[in-house]
Amino acid sequence: MTREREIVDRCEVSCIHEDKVKEVRQRMLEEEAAQSLAQLFKALGDTTRVKLLFALMQQELCVCDLAAVIGLSESAVSHQLRLLRHQKLVRFRREGKVLYYSLADKHVERLFGQGFEHVTE
């Protein structure tokens, strides 16, 4: 019986390709940009927030409607929307006493759409 060699997630020898390292370092994200990007993906790392974004991809909804769509309390939805708003993923408009939420811009829709396409391939 032949055993397949186990794949180890590192090189078997130590070799640094100086030209490649230099090129990538020149293009590397600044620390602040890397942290912002990590926070964005962290915000997308919650099932409730993903559901809220998906619902808002369909149409603008008020907090009450969003709570009904995903089956959570209005206060729980409001808390998640606050986090999404701080990451500039959603925005709101007030109409009297009602807050209507929508995606902040087309970038959010494209980002979410590409992620959804990736996981459903």
trRosetta pair geometry for C-beta under 8 A, 3 or more apart (Angstrom, degrees):
i j d omega theta_ij theta_ji phi_ij phi_ji
8 12 7.5 103 64 -78 127 76
11 14 6.6 132 89 -89 126 34
11 15 6.7 -130 166 29 160 85
16 21 6.1 2 179 -36 99 143
17 20 4.1 31 106 23 115 116
17 21 6.3 153 83 -19 61 88
18 21 5.6 -58 -142 38 30 112
18 22 6.1 31 160 -20 67 107
19 22 5.9 -54 -147 35 27 111
19 23 6.4 27 155 -19 62 108
20 23 5.7 -55 -147 36 31 112
20 24 6.3 24 159 -13 66 108
21 24 6.2 -61 -147 41 27 105
21 25 6.1 29 156 -21 64 111
22 25 5.8 -56 -145 36 27 113
22 26 6.6 30 156 -22 62 105
23 26 6.0 -58 -157 30 28 112
23 27 6.9 6 154 -1 62 111
24 27 5.9 -70 -151 48 35 101
24 28 6.3 62 148 -59 69 89
25 28 5.4 -24 -147 -12 35 122
29 33 4.5 -129 -172 90 104 114
29 34 4.4 132 106 -61 129 87
29 37 7.0 -63 -152 7 164 140
30 33 4.8 86 57 11 82 105
30 34 7.0 -151 90 -8 39 89
31 34 5.6 -57 -147 36 31 113
31 35 6.3 29 156 -19 66 106
32 35 5.8 -55 -149 36 30 110
32 36 6.4 31 153 -19 64 106
33 36 5.7 -53 -146 37 33 112
33 37 6.3 32 155 -18 65 107
34 37 5.8 -56 -148 38 29 110
34 38 6.3 31 153 -20 64 107
35 38 5.6 -54 -146 36 32 113
35 39 6.4 33 154 -20 65 105
36 39 5.7 -54 -150 35 31 111
36 40 6.5 36 150 -23 63 102
37 40 5.5 -48 -151 30 35 116
37 41 6.6 26 155 -11 65 103
38 41 6.0 -58 -150 41 32 105
38 42 6.2 39 149 -25 65 106
39 42 5.3 -50 -144 34 33 118
39 43 6.5 39 153 -23 64 100
39 87 6.5 -163 133 -112 98 105
40 43 5.8 -53 -156 30 30 111
40 44 6.7 19 149 -10 63 107
40 87 5.8 137 -110 -167 62 120
40 89 7.7 137 -143 -65 84 111
41 44 5.4 -57 -148 43 39 109
41 45 6.3 54 148 -40 66 103
42 45 5.3 -49 -152 18 34 123
43 46 7.2 -59 -177 15 36 106
43 49 6.2 -131 168 158 70 162
43 83 6.1 178 -131 146 100 102
43 84 6.3 130 -179 -102 124 58
43 87 4.4 -42 -52 -43 168 167
43 89 6.4 -174 129 -19 143 144
44 49 6.7 -133 -118 107 31 122
44 50 6.5 74 -166 -81 66 88
44 53 7.7 -16 -119 -3 83 159
44 112 7.7 -162 -126 -99 123 80
44 115 7.2 -118 176 -115 144 175
46 49 4.3 69 75 15 104 109
46 50 6.7 -175 88 -12 51 85
46 80 7.3 -149 110 -134 140 112
47 50 5.6 -55 -146 36 31 113
47 51 6.4 32 155 -19 65 105
48 51 5.8 -55 -151 36 31 111
48 52 6.5 32 151 -20 65 105
48 70 6.7 103 -144 160 75 150
48 72 6.7 38 -136 -40 121 157
48 76 7.5 -93 -159 152 153 106
48 77 7.9 -142 176 -104 116 59
48 80 5.2 -113 123 -105 117 156
49 52 5.5 -50 -147 35 36 114
49 53 6.4 35 155 -17 66 104
49 80 5.3 -156 -81 -172 78 113
49 83 6.8 -75 -96 88 131 121
49 84 5.9 165 -146 -69 107 110
50 53 5.8 -55 -149 38 31 110
50 54 6.3 32 152 -20 64 106
51 54 5.6 -53 -146 36 32 112
51 55 6.3 33 155 -20 65 104
51 69 7.7 174 157 119 105 103
51 70 4.7 108 131 -112 136 127
52 55 5.8 -54 -150 35 30 111
52 56 6.3 22 154 -12 65 109
52 66 6.0 36 -128 -163 89 125
52 70 6.7 -49 -70 -33 67 152
52 77 7.0 147 -98 -149 123 88
52 80 5.9 169 -25 121 154 127
52 81 6.7 -150 -172 -79 153 76
52 84 6.6 -129 101 -38 136 157
52 90 7.6 -53 137 -57 115 149
53 56 5.7 -60 -145 43 32 107
53 57 6.5 44 151 -31 64 98
53 84 7.1 -175 -69 -131 94 141
53 89 6.7 -51 -100 157 116 125
53 90 7.5 -133 -99 -62 75 108
53 103 7.0 70 -150 -97 78 100
53 108 7.2 -129 -149 165 115 111
53 112 5.4 -156 146 -111 128 148
54 57 5.5 -45 -154 20 34 117
54 58 7.4 35 148 -21 59 98
54 112 7.3 -168 -79 173 61 133
54 116 7.7 113 -102 -87 104 138
55 58 5.9 -54 -168 25 38 113
55 61 6.1 -39 143 13 111 150
55 66 6.0 137 103 -124 152 81
55 69 5.0 100 -120 124 143 157
55 70 6.8 -98 -38 -46 143 102
56 59 7.5 -102 -149 75 37 27
56 60 7.1 32 -145 -106 79 36
56 61 6.4 -117 -93 22 69 101
56 66 7.8 1 -58 -101 90 118
56 90 6.3 -66 -158 -113 175 113
56 101 6.0 -69 -106 120 127 98
56 102 5.8 154 -167 -145 108 35
56 103 5.1 143 130 -48 115 77
57 103 6.5 49 -85 -44 56 134
57 109 5.9 128 -123 -124 95 90
57 112 6.4 -139 -72 100 132 143
57 113 7.5 142 -138 -66 143 88
60 100 5.1 37 163 169 112 112
60 101 6.7 176 -155 83 71 38
60 102 4.3 -35 -101 -76 91 103
61 65 4.1 -126 -170 91 104 127
61 66 5.0 129 114 -56 126 83
61 69 7.0 -16 -169 -16 166 141
61 100 6.9 176 98 -150 15 74
61 101 6.1 -22 68 57 66 87
62 65 4.9 95 53 9 71 103
62 66 7.1 -137 97 -5 36 89
62 98 5.0 -46 -123 -177 140 105
62 99 6.1 121 -146 77 81 51
62 100 5.1 -53 -81 -93 71 62
62 101 7.2 124 -121 8 24 79
63 66 5.7 -56 -147 38 31 112
63 67 6.3 35 154 -22 65 104
63 74 5.5 74 141 -154 108 94
63 77 5.7 148 -163 104 82 122
63 78 5.6 24 -146 -77 136 86
63 81 6.9 -94 -107 -7 96 159
63 99 5.6 39 -20 69 108 103
63 101 7.0 87 -66 -14 64 117
64 67 5.8 -53 -151 33 30 113
64 68 6.6 27 152 -16 63 106
64 74 6.1 -16 -95 -101 57 120
64 98 7.8 -63 9 -135 114 99
65 68 5.7 -57 -151 37 33 110
65 69 6.2 36 152 -24 67 106
66 69 5.6 -51 -145 33 33 114
66 70 6.5 -3 168 9 67 107
66 77 5.0 146 107 -167 111 143
66 81 7.4 91 96 -64 166 124
66 101 6.8 6 -45 43 142 130
67 70 6.9 -75 -144 51 23 84
67 71 7.8 140 169 -39 54 2
67 72 5.6 -105 -142 77 72 66
67 73 6.3 -30 -147 157 125 16
67 74 4.6 -58 -60 -81 156 59
67 76 7.5 114 -119 60 98 88
67 77 4.6 -120 -78 -11 81 147
68 71 7.6 26 -171 -72 25 42
70 77 7.0 140 54 -96 122 111
72 76 4.3 -100 163 84 119 131
72 77 5.4 144 88 -52 114 87
73 76 4.6 96 58 5 84 102
73 77 7.0 -153 93 -3 45 86
74 77 5.7 -56 -147 40 33 111
74 78 6.0 39 153 -25 67 108
75 78 5.5 -51 -143 36 31 116
75 79 6.5 38 154 -23 63 102
76 79 5.8 -51 -153 31 31 113
76 80 6.7 25 152 -13 63 105
77 80 5.8 -58 -151 39 34 108
77 81 6.1 35 152 -21 68 108
78 81 5.6 -54 -144 37 30 113
78 82 6.5 39 153 -26 63 101
79 82 5.7 -51 -155 26 30 115
79 83 7.0 28 149 -15 61 101
80 83 5.7 -52 -156 34 38 111
80 84 6.4 34 149 -16 68 106
81 84 5.5 -54 -146 40 36 111
81 85 6.0 41 153 -24 68 105
81 90 6.2 -76 -154 78 80 149
81 92 7.6 61 167 -58 128 124
81 101 6.0 -101 -141 -96 130 153
82 85 5.6 -52 -146 34 29 114
82 86 6.6 31 153 -20 62 103
83 86 5.8 -53 -150 33 31 111
83 87 6.7 19 153 -7 63 107
84 87 5.9 -63 -152 44 34 105
84 89 4.4 -84 -172 67 85 114
84 90 4.5 40 125 11 118 112
85 88 7.4 34 -179 -80 36 30
85 89 7.4 -95 -72 49 23 71
85 90 5.5 -62 -77 72 66 87
85 91 7.0 107 -125 -98 89 37
85 92 7.1 -31 -101 -10 129 103
88 104 5.3 86 166 -128 65 170
89 103 7.0 -58 164 -146 64 71
89 104 5.6 -158 169 -5 13 120
89 108 5.2 127 -153 -123 69 132
90 101 5.2 7 176 -171 127 108
90 102 6.8 158 -155 82 80 30
90 103 6.1 -70 -106 -116 65 32
90 104 5.7 -121 -92 -44 9 83
90 108 7.6 145 -66 -167 51 170
91 101 7.2 158 83 -148 35 63
91 102 6.1 -21 63 64 81 80
91 103 7.7 23 19 123 82 20
91 104 4.9 106 -25 -109 97 66
92 99 4.9 -1 -174 -176 135 101
92 100 6.3 148 -156 76 74 43
92 101 5.0 -37 -95 -93 86 66
92 102 7.6 146 -98 17 38 68
93 99 7.5 155 75 -154 32 57
93 100 5.3 -18 60 61 83 98
93 102 7.7 10 1 7 100 109
94 98 7.2 145 -157 79 57 46
94 99 5.7 -31 -99 -99 69 67
94 100 7.8 174 -91 18 19 77
95 98 5.1 -22 68 68 86 98
95 100 6.2 31 2 -11 112 115
103 106 8.0 93 114 -80 126 25
103 108 4.5 -166 -173 85 110 131
103 109 5.5 95 129 -55 168 88
103 112 7.9 -112 -120 7 137 141
104 107 7.7 -33 87 56 99 94
104 108 5.3 105 44 -22 88 141
105 108 5.9 114 59 4 58 96
105 109 7.8 -117 113 3 41 92
106 109 5.3 -54 -152 39 46 114
106 110 6.1 45 151 -20 74 104
107 110 5.8 -58 -148 39 31 109
107 111 6.1 32 154 -20 67 108
108 111 5.7 -53 -144 37 29 112
108 112 6.1 24 158 -13 64 110
109 112 6.0 -58 -143 43 26 107
109 113 5.8 28 157 -22 64 113
110 113 5.6 -55 -139 40 27 113
110 114 6.2 25 161 -18 64 106
111 114 6.2 -58 -148 36 24 106
111 115 6.5 22 154 -15 60 109
112 115 5.8 -58 -150 38 31 111
112 116 6.2 30 154 -19 66 108
113 116 5.7 -55 -145 37 29 111
113 117 6.3 31 154 -20 64 106
114 117 5.5 -50 -145 36 33 113
114 118 6.3 39 153 -24 63 104
115 118 5.6 -52 -151 31 32 115
115 119 6.6 17 158 -9 65 106
116 119 6.3 -62 -148 41 30 101
116 120 6.2 10 160 -5 66 117
117 120 6.2 -72 -142 47 26 100
117 121 6.7 48 157 -50 64 93
118 121 6.2 -38 -157 -4 28 114
